[in-house]
Amino acid sequence: MKEILFCMFIDPYFFVLALLQMTSWVLFFFIAIRCIRFIFFDENDEECYE
């Protein structure tokens, strides 16, 4: 953990890239979870209504 903070202070580009990677992963998981819930729940609801 100290090494990561040390690199962030030395290289601001590393910090920016790490932030971008974190945000991209969060967005990816958020969209994936929403899509999965949308697909599964919509299919189940349609089956129930039929």
mmCIF file of the N, C-alpha and C atoms, coordinates in Angstrom:
data_MODEL
# 
_entry.id   MODEL 
# 
loop_
_atom_site.group_PDB 
_atom_site.id 
_atom_site.type_symbol 
_atom_site.label_atom_id 
_atom_site.label_alt_id 
_atom_site.label_comp_id 
_atom_site.label_asym_id 
_atom_site.label_entity_id 
_atom_site.label_seq_id 
_atom_site.pdbx_PDB_ins_code 
_atom_site.Cartn_x 
_atom_site.Cartn_y 
_atom_site.Cartn_z 
_atom_site.occupancy 
_atom_site.B_iso_or_equiv 
_atom_site.pdbx_formal_charge 
_atom_site.auth_seq_id 
_atom_site.auth_comp_id 
_atom_site.auth_asym_id 
_atom_site.auth_atom_id 
_atom_site.pdbx_PDB_model_num 
ATOM 1   N N  . MET A 1 1  ? 0.832   -1.197  0.000   1.00 0.00 ? 1  MET A N  1 
ATOM 2   C CA . MET A 1 1  ? 0.000   0.000   0.000   1.00 0.00 ? 1  MET A CA 1 
ATOM 3   C C  . MET A 1 1  ? 0.874   1.257   0.000   1.00 0.00 ? 1  MET A C  1 
ATOM 4   N N  . LYS A 1 2  ? 1.949   1.248   0.780   1.00 0.00 ? 2  LYS A N  1 
ATOM 5   C CA . LYS A 1 2  ? 2.842   2.415   0.811   1.00 0.00 ? 2  LYS A CA 1 
ATOM 6   C C  . LYS A 1 2  ? 3.499   2.621   -0.547  1.00 0.00 ? 2  LYS A C  1 
ATOM 7   N N  . GLU A 1 3  ? 3.874   1.521   -1.207  1.00 0.00 ? 3  GLU A N  1 
ATOM 8   C CA . GLU A 1 3  ? 4.515   1.642   -2.522  1.00 0.00 ? 3  GLU A CA 1 
ATOM 9   C C  . GLU A 1 3  ? 3.574   2.307   -3.517  1.00 0.00 ? 3  GLU A C  1 
ATOM 10  N N  . ILE A 1 4  ? 2.296   1.951   -3.469  1.00 0.00 ? 4  ILE A N  1 
ATOM 11  C CA . ILE A 1 4  ? 1.325   2.526   -4.406  1.00 0.00 ? 4  ILE A CA 1 
ATOM 12  C C  . ILE A 1 4  ? 1.190   4.023   -4.159  1.00 0.00 ? 4  ILE A C  1 
ATOM 13  N N  . LEU A 1 5  ? 1.055   4.424   -2.888  1.00 0.00 ? 5  LEU A N  1 
ATOM 14  C CA . LEU A 1 5  ? 0.948   5.855   -2.572  1.00 0.00 ? 5  LEU A CA 1 
ATOM 15  C C  . LEU A 1 5  ? 2.221   6.576   -2.987  1.00 0.00 ? 5  LEU A C  1 
ATOM 16  N N  . PHE A 1 6  ? 3.375   5.943   -2.770  1.00 0.00 ? 6  PHE A N  1 
ATOM 17  C CA . PHE A 1 6  ? 4.664   6.538   -3.143  1.00 0.00 ? 6  PHE A CA 1 
ATOM 18  C C  . PHE A 1 6  ? 4.707   6.789   -4.643  1.00 0.00 ? 6  PHE A C  1 
ATOM 19  N N  . CYS A 1 7  ? 4.284   5.800   -5.432  1.00 0.00 ? 7  CYS A N  1 
ATOM 20  C CA . CYS A 1 7  ? 4.271   5.949   -6.892  1.00 0.00 ? 7  CYS A CA 1 
ATOM 21  C C  . CYS A 1 7  ? 3.291   7.046   -7.306  1.00 0.00 ? 7  CYS A C  1 
ATOM 22  N N  . MET A 1 8  ? 2.162   7.130   -6.614  1.00 0.00 ? 8  MET A N  1 
ATOM 23  C CA . MET A 1 8  ? 1.180   8.155   -6.959  1.00 0.00 ? 8  MET A CA 1 
ATOM 24  C C  . MET A 1 8  ? 1.754   9.552   -6.746  1.00 0.00 ? 8  MET A C  1 
ATOM 25  N N  . PHE A 1 9  ? 2.513   9.730   -5.645  1.00 0.00 ? 9  PHE A N  1 
ATOM 26  C CA . PHE A 1 9  ? 3.082   11.050  -5.380  1.00 0.00 ? 9  PHE A CA 1 
ATOM 27  C C  . PHE A 1 9  ? 4.174   11.373  -6.383  1.00 0.00 ? 9  PHE A C  1 
ATOM 28  N N  . ILE A 1 10 ? 4.958   10.374  -6.784  1.00 0.00 ? 10 ILE A N  1 
ATOM 29  C CA . ILE A 1 10 ? 6.051   10.620  -7.731  1.00 0.00 ? 10 ILE A CA 1 
ATOM 30  C C  . ILE A 1 10 ? 5.504   10.843  -9.135  1.00 0.00 ? 10 ILE A C  1 
ATOM 31  N N  . ASP A 1 11 ? 4.609   9.985   -9.563  1.00 0.00 ? 11 ASP A N  1 
ATOM 32  C CA . ASP A 1 11 ? 4.115   10.040  -10.945 1.00 0.00 ? 11 ASP A CA 1 
ATOM 33  C C  . ASP A 1 11 ? 2.622   10.365  -10.966 1.00 0.00 ? 11 ASP A C  1 
ATOM 34  N N  . PRO A 1 12 ? 2.255   11.613  -11.224 1.00 0.00 ? 12 PRO A N  1 
ATOM 35  C CA . PRO A 1 12 ? 0.827   11.960  -11.249 1.00 0.00 ? 12 PRO A CA 1 
ATOM 36  C C  . PRO A 1 12 ? 0.072   11.225  -12.352 1.00 0.00 ? 12 PRO A C  1 
ATOM 37  N N  . TYR A 1 13 ? 0.773   10.883  -13.445 1.00 0.00 ? 13 TYR A N  1 
ATOM 38  C CA . TYR A 1 13 ? 0.107   10.157  -14.532 1.00 0.00 ? 13 TYR A CA 1 
ATOM 39  C C  . TYR A 1 13 ? -0.346  8.782   -14.054 1.00 0.00 ? 13 TYR A C  1 
ATOM 40  N N  . PHE A 1 14 ? 0.456   8.149   -13.197 1.00 0.00 ? 14 PHE A N  1 
ATOM 41  C CA . PHE A 1 14 ? 0.086   6.852   -12.644 1.00 0.00 ? 14 PHE A CA 1 
ATOM 42  C C  . PHE A 1 14 ? -1.200  6.988   -11.830 1.00 0.00 ? 14 PHE A C  1 
ATOM 43  N N  . PHE A 1 15 ? -1.290  8.073   -11.054 1.00 0.00 ? 15 PHE A N  1 
ATOM 44  C CA . PHE A 1 15 ? -2.477  8.329   -10.233 1.00 0.00 ? 15 PHE A CA 1 
ATOM 45  C C  . PHE A 1 15 ? -3.701  8.515   -11.120 1.00 0.00 ? 15 PHE A C  1 
ATOM 46  N N  . VAL A 1 16 ? -3.540  9.293   -12.206 1.00 0.00 ? 16 VAL A N  1 
ATOM 47  C CA . VAL A 1 16 ? -4.653  9.539   -13.123 1.00 0.00 ? 16 VAL A CA 1 
ATOM 48  C C  . VAL A 1 16 ? -5.083  8.238   -13.792 1.00 0.00 ? 16 VAL A C  1 
ATOM 49  N N  . LEU A 1 17 ? -4.112  7.447   -14.243 1.00 0.00 ? 17 LEU A N  1 
ATOM 50  C CA . LEU A 1 17 ? -4.450  6.177   -14.896 1.00 0.00 ? 17 LEU A CA 1 
ATOM 51  C C  . LEU A 1 17 ? -5.147  5.234   -13.918 1.00 0.00 ? 17 LEU A C  1 
ATOM 52  N N  . ALA A 1 18 ? -4.684  5.211   -12.676 1.00 0.00 ? 18 ALA A N  1 
ATOM 53  C CA . ALA A 1 18 ? -5.312  4.349   -11.673 1.00 0.00 ? 18 ALA A CA 1 
ATOM 54  C C  . ALA A 1 18 ? -6.760  4.784   -11.440 1.00 0.00 ? 18 ALA A C  1 
ATOM 55  N N  . LEU A 1 19 ? -6.983  6.095   -11.360 1.00 0.00 ? 19 LEU A N  1 
ATOM 56  C CA . LEU A 1 19 ? -8.351  6.594   -11.165 1.00 0.00 ? 19 LEU A CA 1 
ATOM 57  C C  . LEU A 1 19 ? -9.228  6.223   -12.355 1.00 0.00 ? 19 LEU A C  1 
ATOM 58  N N  . LEU A 1 20 ? -8.700  6.399   -13.563 1.00 0.00 ? 20 LEU A N  1 
ATOM 59  C CA . LEU A 1 20 ? -9.478  6.063   -14.755 1.00 0.00 ? 20 LEU A CA 1 
ATOM 60  C C  . LEU A 1 20 ? -9.811  4.577   -14.773 1.00 0.00 ? 20 LEU A C  1 
ATOM 61  N N  . GLN A 1 21 ? -8.838  3.747   -14.401 1.00 0.00 ? 21 GLN A N  1 
ATOM 62  C CA . GLN A 1 21 ? -9.081  2.307   -14.394 1.00 0.00 ? 21 GLN A CA 1 
ATOM 63  C C  . GLN A 1 21 ? -10.152 1.952   -13.359 1.00 0.00 ? 21 GLN A C  1 
ATOM 64  N N  . MET A 1 22 ? -10.066 2.572   -12.176 1.00 0.00 ? 22 MET A N  1 
ATOM 65  C CA . MET A 1 22 ? -11.057 2.305   -11.132 1.00 0.00 ? 22 MET A CA 1 
ATOM 66  C C  . MET A 1 22 ? -12.452 2.706   -11.600 1.00 0.00 ? 22 MET A C  1 
ATOM 67  N N  . THR A 1 23 ? -12.577 3.909   -12.163 1.00 0.00 ? 23 THR A N  1 
ATOM 68  C CA . THR A 1 23 ? -13.892 4.379   -12.603 1.00 0.00 ? 23 THR A CA 1 
ATOM 69  C C  . THR A 1 23 ? -14.421 3.506   -13.738 1.00 0.00 ? 23 THR A C  1 
ATOM 70  N N  . SER A 1 24 ? -13.535 3.088   -14.638 1.00 0.00 ? 24 SER A N  1 
ATOM 71  C CA . SER A 1 24 ? -13.988 2.259   -15.758 1.00 0.00 ? 24 SER A CA 1 
ATOM 72  C C  . SER A 1 24 ? -14.486 0.905   -15.240 1.00 0.00 ? 24 SER A C  1 
ATOM 73  N N  . TRP A 1 25 ? -13.773 0.336   -14.247 1.00 0.00 ? 25 TRP A N  1 
ATOM 74  C CA . TRP A 1 25 ? -14.213 -0.942  -13.678 1.00 0.00 ? 25 TRP A CA 1 
ATOM 75  C C  . TRP A 1 25 ? -15.559 -0.793  -12.981 1.00 0.00 ? 25 TRP A C  1 
ATOM 76  N N  . VAL A 1 26 ? -15.710 0.312   -12.218 1.00 0.00 ? 26 VAL A N  1 
ATOM 77  C CA . VAL A 1 26 ? -16.973 0.538   -11.498 1.00 0.00 ? 26 VAL A CA 1 
ATOM 78  C C  . VAL A 1 26 ? -18.122 0.686   -12.493 1.00 0.00 ? 26 VAL A C  1 
ATOM 79  N N  . LEU A 1 27 ? -17.894 1.477   -13.548 1.00 0.00 ? 27 LEU A N  1 
ATOM 80  C CA . LEU A 1 27 ? -18.942 1.661   -14.560 1.00 0.00 ? 27 LEU A CA 1 
ATOM 81  C C  . LEU A 1 27 ? -19.262 0.331   -15.239 1.00 0.00 ? 27 LEU A C  1 
ATOM 82  N N  . PHE A 1 28 ? -18.216 -0.450  -15.541 1.00 0.00 ? 28 PHE A N  1 
ATOM 83  C CA . PHE A 1 28 ? -18.425 -1.732  -16.213 1.00 0.00 ? 28 PHE A CA 1 
ATOM 84  C C  . PHE A 1 28 ? -19.291 -2.656  -15.356 1.00 0.00 ? 28 PHE A C  1 
ATOM 85  N N  . PHE A 1 29 ? -18.940 -2.784  -14.061 1.00 0.00 ? 29 PHE A N  1 
ATOM 86  C CA . PHE A 1 29 ? -19.714 -3.662  -13.184 1.00 0.00 ? 29 PHE A CA 1 
ATOM 87  C C  . PHE A 1 29 ? -21.132 -3.138  -12.999 1.00 0.00 ? 29 PHE A C  1 
ATOM 88  N N  . PHE A 1 30 ? -21.276 -1.799  -12.879 1.00 0.00 ? 30 PHE A N  1 
ATOM 89  C CA . PHE A 1 30 ? -22.602 -1.208  -12.697 1.00 0.00 ? 30 PHE A CA 1 
ATOM 90  C C  . PHE A 1 30 ? -23.484 -1.518  -13.900 1.00 0.00 ? 30 PHE A C  1 
ATOM 91  N N  . ILE A 1 31 ? -22.952 -1.322  -15.099 1.00 0.00 ? 31 ILE A N  1 
ATOM 92  C CA . ILE A 1 31 ? -23.728 -1.580  -16.320 1.00 0.00 ? 31 ILE A CA 1 
ATOM 93  C C  . ILE A 1 31 ? -24.014 -3.074  -16.461 1.00 0.00 ? 31 ILE A C  1 
ATOM 94  N N  . ALA A 1 32 ? -23.008 -3.907  -16.160 1.00 0.00 ? 32 ALA A N  1 
ATOM 95  C CA . ALA A 1 32 ? -23.195 -5.355  -16.287 1.00 0.00 ? 32 ALA A CA 1 
ATOM 96  C C  . ALA A 1 32 ? -24.283 -5.841  -15.333 1.00 0.00 ? 32 ALA A C  1 
ATOM 97  N N  . ILE A 1 33 ? -24.250 -5.366  -14.091 1.00 0.00 ? 33 ILE A N  1 
ATOM 98  C CA . ILE A 1 33 ? -25.254 -5.788  -13.109 1.00 0.00 ? 33 ILE A CA 1 
ATOM 99  C C  . ILE A 1 33 ? -26.640 -5.317  -13.540 1.00 0.00 ? 33 ILE A C  1 
ATOM 100 N N  . ARG A 1 34 ? -26.733 -4.077  -14.028 1.00 0.00 ? 34 ARG A N  1 
ATOM 101 C CA . ARG A 1 34 ? -28.039 -3.570  -14.468 1.00 0.00 ? 34 ARG A CA 1 
ATOM 102 C C  . ARG A 1 34 ? -28.548 -4.379  -15.654 1.00 0.00 ? 34 ARG A C  1 
ATOM 103 N N  . CYS A 1 35 ? -27.679 -4.694  -16.606 1.00 0.00 ? 35 CYS A N  1 
ATOM 104 C CA . CYS A 1 35 ? -28.099 -5.472  -17.776 1.00 0.00 ? 35 CYS A CA 1 
ATOM 105 C C  . CYS A 1 35 ? -28.547 -6.865  -17.357 1.00 0.00 ? 35 CYS A C  1 
ATOM 106 N N  . ILE A 1 36 ? -27.786 -7.492  -16.479 1.00 0.00 ? 36 ILE A N  1 
ATOM 107 C CA . ILE A 1 36 ? -28.133 -8.845  -16.048 1.00 0.00 ? 36 ILE A CA 1 
ATOM 108 C C  . ILE A 1 36 ? -29.481 -8.830  -15.326 1.00 0.00 ? 36 ILE A C  1 
ATOM 109 N N  . ARG A 1 37 ? -29.664 -7.865  -14.409 1.00 0.00 ? 37 ARG A N  1 
ATOM 110 C CA . ARG A 1 37 ? -30.942 -7.781  -13.693 1.00 0.00 ? 37 ARG A CA 1 
ATOM 111 C C  . ARG A 1 37 ? -32.074 -7.501  -14.672 1.00 0.00 ? 37 ARG A C  1 
ATOM 112 N N  . PHE A 1 38 ? -31.840 -6.590  -15.615 1.00 0.00 ? 38 PHE A N  1 
ATOM 113 C CA . PHE A 1 38 ? -32.865 -6.239  -16.604 1.00 0.00 ? 38 PHE A CA 1 
ATOM 114 C C  . PHE A 1 38 ? -33.262 -7.471  -17.410 1.00 0.00 ? 38 PHE A C  1 
ATOM 115 N N  . ILE A 1 39 ? -32.265 -8.224  -17.889 1.00 0.00 ? 39 ILE A N  1 
ATOM 116 C CA . ILE A 1 39 ? -32.545 -9.397  -18.725 1.00 0.00 ? 39 ILE A CA 1 
ATOM 117 C C  . ILE A 1 39 ? -33.294 -10.458 -17.911 1.00 0.00 ? 39 ILE A C  1 
ATOM 118 N N  . PHE A 1 40 ? -32.747 -10.820 -16.742 1.00 0.00 ? 40 PHE A N  1 
ATOM 119 C CA . PHE A 1 40 ? -33.341 -11.908 -15.976 1.00 0.00 ? 40 PHE A CA 1 
ATOM 120 C C  . PHE A 1 40 ? -34.724 -11.544 -15.460 1.00 0.00 ? 40 PHE A C  1 
ATOM 121 N N  . PHE A 1 41 ? -34.852 -10.350 -14.864 1.00 0.00 ? 41 PHE A N  1 
ATOM 122 C CA . PHE A 1 41 ? -36.144 -9.992  -14.270 1.00 0.00 ? 41 PHE A CA 1 
ATOM 123 C C  . PHE A 1 41 ? -37.196 -9.768  -15.342 1.00 0.00 ? 41 PHE A C  1 
ATOM 124 N N  . ASP A 1 42 ? -36.807 -9.188  -16.483 1.00 0.00 ? 42 ASP A N  1 
ATOM 125 C CA . ASP A 1 42 ? -37.785 -8.979  -17.548 1.00 0.00 ? 42 ASP A CA 1 
ATOM 126 C C  . ASP A 1 42 ? -38.269 -10.322 -18.091 1.00 0.00 ? 42 ASP A C  1 
ATOM 127 N N  . GLU A 1 43 ? -37.363 -11.272 -18.296 1.00 0.00 ? 43 GLU A N  1 
ATOM 128 C CA . GLU A 1 43 ? -37.776 -12.573 -18.825 1.00 0.00 ? 43 GLU A CA 1 
ATOM 129 C C  . GLU A 1 43 ? -38.686 -13.278 -17.823 1.00 0.00 ? 43 GLU A C  1 
ATOM 130 N N  . ASN A 1 44 ? -38.331 -13.208 -16.537 1.00 0.00 ? 44 ASN A N  1 
ATOM 131 C CA . ASN A 1 44 ? -39.160 -13.860 -15.522 1.00 0.00 ? 44 ASN A CA 1 
ATOM 132 C C  . ASN A 1 44 ? -40.532 -13.209 -15.447 1.00 0.00 ? 44 ASN A C  1 
ATOM 133 N N  . ASP A 1 45 ? -40.575 -11.883 -15.528 1.00 0.00 ? 45 ASP A N  1 
ATOM 134 C CA . ASP A 1 45 ? -41.863 -11.187 -15.455 1.00 0.00 ? 45 ASP A CA 1 
ATOM 135 C C  . ASP A 1 45 ? -42.737 -11.564 -16.647 1.00 0.00 ? 45 ASP A C  1 
ATOM 136 N N  . GLU A 1 46 ? -42.149 -11.620 -17.836 1.00 0.00 ? 46 GLU A N  1 
ATOM 137 C CA . GLU A 1 46 ? -42.932 -11.972 -19.020 1.00 0.00 ? 46 GLU A CA 1 
ATOM 138 C C  . GLU A 1 46 ? -43.495 -13.384 -18.876 1.00 0.00 ? 46 GLU A C  1 
ATOM 139 N N  . GLU A 1 47 ? -42.689 -14.308 -18.349 1.00 0.00 ? 47 GLU A N  1 
ATOM 140 C CA . GLU A 1 47 ? -43.175 -15.668 -18.170 1.00 0.00 ? 47 GLU A CA 1 
ATOM 141 C C  . GLU A 1 47 ? -44.321 -15.692 -17.161 1.00 0.00 ? 47 GLU A C  1 
ATOM 142 N N  . CYS A 1 48 ? -44.195 -14.891 -16.108 1.00 0.00 ? 48 CYS A N  1 
ATOM 143 C CA . CYS A 1 48 ? -45.248 -14.872 -15.089 1.00 0.00 ? 48 CYS A CA 1 
ATOM 144 C C  . CYS A 1 48 ? -46.535 -14.284 -15.660 1.00 0.00 ? 48 CYS A C  1 
ATOM 145 N N  . TYR A 1 49 ? -46.413 -13.225 -16.454 1.00 0.00 ? 49 TYR A N  1 
ATOM 146 C CA . TYR A 1 49 ? -47.617 -12.589 -16.996 1.00 0.00 ? 49 TYR A CA 1 
ATOM 147 C C  . TYR A 1 49 ? -48.298 -13.504 -18.010 1.00 0.00 ? 49 TYR A C  1 
ATOM 148 N N  . GLU A 1 50 ? -47.522 -14.261 -18.771 1.00 0.00 ? 50 GLU A N  1 
ATOM 149 C CA . GLU A 1 50 ? -48.124 -15.171 -19.733 1.00 0.00 ? 50 GLU A CA 1 
ATOM 150 C C  . GLU A 1 50 ? -48.824 -16.310 -18.991 1.00 0.00 ? 50 GLU A C  1 
# 
